[in-house]
Amino acid sequence: ASGAIVSASEAIVFTKDNQVGVTLDGGATWGFERMTTGSVRAVAGAPGGPFAVVGAGGFYALSADGKGWTDQPRYTNDELWAVAVGKGTVAAVGKNGSFVKTSATGEEVVSGLLPDKTKAGAVSIESGGVRVYAGKKILESKDGRSWAPVELPPVVAGPKDLATSQGLCALGKVGKRKGV
């Protein structure tokens, strides 16, 4: 169904029938395991491990090596649909604005709701903190409890782009027709 490239030789995927596969050798071999305690919606990993899966009903599992998985407590009933792993931290966001952050071993848990009813579509681990992405809005937190908006630098137009109040526009093809 989906997956994530972790490094030049490591990747993690999941199938529609709830199997999670990890390769550590560039795809030459894969180890698959069926997740029986929850429906997987997203996967992630860090080079050399750990690996994480999240899903429906707050399902959350960790693996140090991509082979044996340990279910974590369900810190939310929300459907977790994005997860990130990095620098000893795992963070996930859910459909209705839930947020869960743990250490790579499943300890040091912070869970709750994102501020202002933010419904994030993605999450990343950045410079010791966590960033959540909700459309054009980006929030950042060092501890998972207090959040601040991230100000992005202005986008610079290229030679064929035109700056507008809605972003950059360029002429291109839409099907067989030209369009903006």
C-alpha positions, 0 to 999 in steps of 0.5 A, a space after each residue: 500500500 505504501 512505504 518509506 525509504 530509510 537509507 540507501 539500503 533500508 526501506 519499510 513498506 506495508 501491504 493492504 493485507 496488513 503486512 509490514 516488510 523491512 529490507 536492510 540490503 537494498 531490497 535483495 531480501 525482505 522480512 514480512 510480519 503480519 500486524 494482527 493487533 491493528 490496521 497499519 496506515 503509515 510506516 517509518 524508520 531510521 537508518 539502522 533502526 528503529 522502525 515504527 508503524 501506526 494506524 487505526 484506533 491509535 495502533 502503534 508498534 516499534 521494532 529495533 531491527 525490523 524483525 520483532 515488533 512490540 505493540 505500544 499502549 494506545 495513547 489515543 483512539 484517533 487514527 494515526 496516519 503519519 509517523 516519523 523516526 529520527 534521533 531516538 524519537 518517534 512521533 505520530 499525528 492523527 486524523 483529528 489532530 492527535 499527537 504522540 511522541 515517544 523515545 525510540 524504545 517507547 518511553 518518555 511519552 508525550 501525547 495530546 492534541 495539536 493546538 488550534 484544532 490543527 489536523 496535520 497530514 505529515 510529521 518530521 523530526 527536525 534538529 531535536 524537535 518535531 514538526 507537523 505539517 497541515 497544508 501551508 501551516 507548519 508547527 514546531 515543538 521541542 518537547 511535544 507540549 508547546 508549539 510555535 508556528 514556523 515562518 518560512 522564507 519567501 519563495 523566489 520566482 524562477 525565470 519562468 515563474 510568476 509570483 502571485 498572491 497565491 504563490 508561484 504560477 507558470 504556464 504548462 500543459 494540462 492534458 493536451 491543453 496549455 494551462 496555468 
